[in-house]
C-alpha cells in the first residue's frame, strides 16, 4: 500500500465501514450506541496502524527520489556529484517523518473524540425532541438519520482551524500526506545540492499554476545566504515548495559558472519583479488554472454526494466511488432510479 492507497483506504474502507455500522445499529439502545462508538474507535485505530506501516516508507521513497533527481540535475549541469553523506540525509528524513506521524496521529485522536461527541449529541438531541413531542415516527430510524447527518457534518473532525473551520479526517489526512511527500522530495534535493556546495537554486512550477505558486515560479534563490545579490530562503517571505497540498513545485541548481550573462540577467530581472502581493500570471494561465480547479471541484462534489447516498441508501448505494461516478456521468437508468430513491428517503417526515 502506498500513500494514495492509504487515503483511498480511509475514504472507502474505514469511513464506509463506519457508515455501515451506523445503518445497522439500533441506537435507541444504550449498549448499541456505546458499541458504535467503540467500533468507530477500533476502525480509526486500524487506520492508525496503516499510517504507521505506510507513511515512513513513503517519506523515505519521496525523499531519496528528490536526492536522485538532484543528482541527475547536477550531472546535467556539468557537475560531478559527491558521494552522499548518509547521516545528514537520514536526519532530514527523520525530522519530516516525526512531524508527519505526529500530525496524523493527533488527527486520528481528535477524530475519535469528535465522532463519539457527534454520536452522543445526536442521540441526546433526538431523545429531547421526542420528550417534547417534536418528533413522531420510527424512533430508531429518526436516531439513525440524525446520527448519520451529524457524522457526515463533523463526526470525523480531525482539526479545527484558528477561525473555527472544522476539517474532516479524510481531507486533513490528504492535506498532510501530500504536502509532506512533496516536502520530503524538495528537502532531499536541497540537501543534495548543499552537500555539493550548490547554493543557488531555481524554483520550478507549472505555467498553469495557482496564484501562490506563480509568485515564486522562476525565482533564483540562495539556500544559505552565501551568494550576494540573490534572495535568501527563509527571509523576506521567500520559501521553497510545497506551498499548498497538491503543489508540484520543485527546485533545480542554478550554477553561475555555466550560465550566460543573458541567463543571469534574466534571472535577476525575474527576481526584481518578485512581489508577494501580486499575481504575475497571464489571462491564459489564469483560465487554465480555473479549468483545472473546476474539474477538482466537480470531483469533490461527487465524493460528497456519494457519501450522502451511502448514508441514506446503505447497501443500495453503489459499492465504490468509481462506480458512482461512472453511473452519474452516464446518467444511467440505474442512477436515475437510485436518485429518486435517495430523494424519497430524504423527504420522509421522520424528523
C-alpha positions in Angstrom: 0.0 0.0 0.0 1.3 3.5 -0.9 0.2 6.8 0.4 -2.5 7.3 -2.2 -3.9 3.8 -1.5 -3.8 4.7 2.2 -6.0 7.7 1.6 -8.3 5.6 -0.5 -8.4 3.0 2.3 -9.6 5.7 4.7 -12.3 7.0 2.4 -13.7 3.8 1.0 -13.0 1.2 3.8 -12.8 3.0 7.1 -15.4 5.7 6.5 -17.6 3.2 4.5 -17.5 0.7 7.4 -18.5 3.4 9.9 -21.4 4.4 7.7 -22.5 0.7 7.6 -22.3 0.4 11.3 -24.5 3.4 11.8 -27.1 2.0 9.5 -27.0 -1.4 11.3 -27.2 -0.1 14.9 -30.3 0.3 17.0 -29.2 3.5 18.7 -32.3 3.6 20.9 -30.4 1.1 23.0 -27.5 2.5 25.1 -25.4 -0.6 24.7 -25.6 -0.4 20.9 -24.8 3.3 20.9 -21.7 2.5 23.1 -20.7 -0.3 20.8 -20.9 2.0 17.8 -18.6 4.5 19.4 -16.2 1.6 20.3 -16.4 0.3 16.7 -15.6 3.7 15.3 -12.6 3.9 17.7 -11.4 0.5 16.6 -11.7 1.4 12.9 -9.7 4.6 13.4 -7.1 2.6 15.3 -6.8 0.3 12.3 -6.2 3.4 10.1 -3.5 4.4 12.6 -1.9 1.1 12.1 -1.9 1.5 8.4 -0.4 5.0 8.8 2.5 3.5 10.8 3.1 0.9 8.0 2.8 3.2 5.0 4.0 6.8 5.9 7.6 6.1 6.9 8.4 4.1 3.8 6.6 6.7 1.6 8.6 9.6 3.1 11.9 7.7 2.5 10.8 6.9 -1.1 10.0 10.6 -1.9 13.0 12.0 0.0 15.5 9.8 -1.8 13.6 10.3 -5.0 14.4 14.0 -4.5 18.0 13.1 -3.9 18.2 11.1 -7.1 16.5 13.9 -9.1 19.1 16.4 -7.7 22.0 14.1 -8.5 20.7 13.9 -12.1 20.3 17.7 -12.3 23.8 18.2 -11.0 25.1 15.9 -13.7 23.1 17.7 -16.4 24.7 21.0 -15.0 28.2 19.5 -15.7 28.9 19.0 -12.0 30.2 15.6 -10.8 28.2 14.7 -7.7 30.0 13.8 -4.5 29.1 10.7 -2.5 26.1 11.1 -0.3 26.7 12.0 3.4 24.1 9.5 4.6 23.9 10.8 8.2 22.8 14.2 7.0 20.1 12.7 4.8 18.8 10.4 7.5 18.5 13.2 10.0 16.4 15.2 7.5 14.2 12.2 6.7 13.7 11.5 10.4 12.6 15.1 11.1 10.0 15.1 8.3 8.8 11.6 9.4 8.4 12.7 13.1 6.4 15.8 12.1 4.2 13.8 9.7 3.5 11.0 12.2 2.7 13.4 15.0 0.2 15.3 12.8 -1.5 12.2 11.6 -1.9 10.5 15.0 -3.1 13.8 16.6 -5.7 14.0 13.8 -6.9 10.4 14.5 -7.2 11.1 18.2 -9.2 14.2 17.5 -11.4 12.3 15.1 -12.2 9.6 17.7 -13.2 12.3 20.2 -15.3 14.2 17.7 -17.0 11.0 16.5 -18.0 10.0 20.0 -19.3 13.5 20.7 -21.3 13.6 17.5 -23.0 10.3 18.2 -23.8 11.2 21.8 -25.1 14.7 20.9 -27.3 13.5 18.1 -28.8 10.8 20.2 -29.4 13.1 23.2 -31.0 15.8 20.9 -33.4 13.3 19.4 -34.4 12.0 22.8 -35.0 15.5 23.9 -37.1 16.3 20.9 -39.1 13.1 21.4 -39.8 14.0 25.0 -41.1 17.4 23.8 -43.3 15.8 21.3 -41.5 17.4 18.4 -40.7 14.1 16.7 -43.1 11.4 15.6 -42.4 8.3 13.7 -40.0 5.4 14.0 -37.6 6.4 16.8 -34.9 4.1 15.6 -35.0 5.4 12.1 -35.0 9.0 13.4 -31.9 8.5 15.5 -30.1 6.7 12.7 -30.7 9.5 10.4 -29.7 12.2 12.9 -26.5 10.4 13.7 -25.7 9.9 10.0 -26.3 13.6 9.3 -24.3 14.7 12.4 -21.5 12.3 11.4 -21.4 13.5 7.8 -21.2 17.1 9.0 -18.4 16.9 11.6 -18.3 13.4 13.1 -14.7 12.8 12.0 -13.3 16.3 12.6 -9.6 16.0 12.6 -8.5 19.6 13.0 -10.1 22.9 13.9 -8.6 26.0 12.3 -7.9 29.2 14.1 -11.1 30.7 12.6 -13.2 27.7 13.8 -13.4 25.8 10.5 -13.7 22.0 11.0 -11.5 19.9 8.7 -12.7 16.3 8.3 -10.2 13.4 8.7 -10.1 12.4 5.0 -9.4 15.9 3.9 -6.9 16.6 6.6 -5.1 13.3 6.0 -4.9 14.1 2.3 -3.5 17.6 3.0 -0.8 16.4 5.5 0.2 13.4 3.4 0.5 15.0 0.0 2.2 18.2 1.4 4.7 16.1 3.4 5.6 13.9 0.5 6.4 16.9 -1.7 8.3 18.5 1.2 10.3 15.3 1.5 11.2 15.3 -2.2 12.2 19.0 -2.2 14.2 18.7 1.0 16.0 15.7 -0.5 17.0 17.7 -3.5 18.0 20.7 -1.3 20.2 18.7 1.0 21.9 17.0 -2.0 22.7 20.4 -3.5 24.1 21.7 -0.2 26.5 18.8 0.1 27.7 19.6 -3.3 28.2 23.3 -2.4 25.5 24.4 -4.8 23.9 27.4 -3.1 21.7 28.8 -5.8 18.5 27.0 -6.9 15.7 28.0 -9.3 12.1 27.4 -8.2 10.2 25.3 -10.9 6.4 25.5 -11.2 4.0 24.7 -14.0 2.8 27.6 -16.1 -0.9 26.8 -15.3 -0.3 27.1 -11.6 -2.1 28.8 -8.7 -1.6 32.5 -7.8 0.6 31.5 -4.8 3.0 29.2 -6.7 3.1 31.7 -9.6 4.7 34.3 -7.3 7.7 32.1 -6.8 7.9 30.4 -10.2 11.3 31.1 -11.8 12.9 32.8 -8.8 16.6 32.1 -8.3 17.3 32.0 -4.6 20.2 31.3 -2.2 19.9 28.3 0.2 22.4 29.6 2.6 22.8 33.4 2.0 26.4 32.9 0.8 25.8 34.2 -2.7 25.4 38.0 -2.8 22.7 39.6 -4.9 20.1 36.8 -4.5 17.2 36.5 -2.1 17.7 34.0 0.7 15.4 31.2 1.6 13.6 32.0 4.9 14.0 35.7 4.6 11.5 38.4 3.3 8.9 35.8 2.6 11.0 33.6 0.3 10.1 29.9 0.8 10.6 26.7 -1.2 7.8 24.4 -2.3 5.4 23.0 -1.4 3.1 26.0 -0.9 -0.1 24.0 -0.6 -1.5 20.4 -0.9 -1.0 19.0 -4.4 1.8 21.6 -5.1 4.0 20.3 -7.8 6.9 22.7 -7.3 10.5 21.6 -7.3 14.0 23.2 -7.4 16.9 22.9 -9.8 20.5 24.1 -9.4 21.4 27.4 -10.9 25.2 27.2 -11.5 26.5 30.6 -12.2 29.8 29.5 -13.9 27.8 27.6 -16.5 25.2 30.4 -17.2 25.5 33.0 -19.8 25.4 36.7 -19.0 21.9 36.8 -20.6 20.6 34.0 -18.5 22.0 35.6 -15.3 20.4 38.9 -16.3 17.1 37.3 -17.0 17.2 35.6 -13.5 17.9 38.9 -11.8 15.2 40.6 -13.8 12.7 37.9 -12.6 13.9 38.3 -9.0 13.5 42.1 -9.2 9.9 41.6 -10.4 9.0 39.4 -7.3 6.0 40.9 -5.4 4.5 38.7 -2.7 1.2 40.6 -3.1 0.9 40.4 -6.9 -0.4 37.6 -9.2 2.0 37.5 -12.1 0.0 35.1 -14.3 -1.3 36.0 -17.8 -5.0 35.7 -18.5 -4.4 32.5 -20.4 -2.6 31.0 -17.4 -5.4 32.0 -15.1 -8.0 30.4 -17.4 -6.0 27.2 -17.5 -5.8 27.1 -13.7 -9.6 27.7 -13.3 -10.4 24.9 -15.7 -8.3 22.5 -13.6 -9.9 23.8 -10.4 -13.4 23.3 -11.9 -12.6 19.7 -12.6 -11.3 19.3 -9.0 -14.4 20.8 -7.5 -16.6 18.5 -9.6 -14.7 15.5 -8.4 -15.0 16.7 -4.7 -18.8 17.4 -5.1 -19.2 13.9 -6.5 -17.3 12.5 -3.5 -19.6 14.3 -1.1 -22.7 13.2 -2.9 -21.5 9.6 -2.9 -21.1 9.9 0.9 -24.7 11.2 1.3 -26.0 8.4 -0.8 -24.2 5.8 1.2 -25.7 7.1 4.4 -29.2 7.2 3.0 -29.2 4.1 0.8 -27.0 1.8 2.7 -26.3 -1.4 0.8 -28.4 0.0 -2.1 -25.8 2.6 -2.9 -23.0 1.9 -5.5 -20.2 0.0 -3.8 -17.4 2.3 -4.7 -16.9 6.0 -5.6 -15.6 5.0 -9.0 -18.9 3.1 -9.8 -20.9 6.0 -8.6 -19.0 8.4 -10.8 -19.4 6.2 -13.9 -23.1 5.8 -13.2 -23.7 9.5 -12.6 -21.7 10.7 -15.7 -23.6 8.3 -17.9 -26.8 9.3 -16.2 -27.9 5.7 -16.5 -31.4 4.4 -15.7 -30.0 2.8 -12.5 -28.5 6.2 -11.5 -31.9 7.9 -12.0 -33.7 5.2 -10.1 -31.3 5.5 -7.1 -31.5 9.3 -7.2 -35.3 9.1 -6.9 -35.0 6.7 -4.0 -32.5 9.0 -2.3 -34.8 11.9 -2.7 -37.7 9.9 -1.4 -35.8 8.9 1.7 -34.7 12.5 2.4 -38.3 13.7 2.1 -39.6 11.2 4.7 -41.1 13.1 7.6 -39.2 11.4 10.4 -37.6 14.5 12.0 
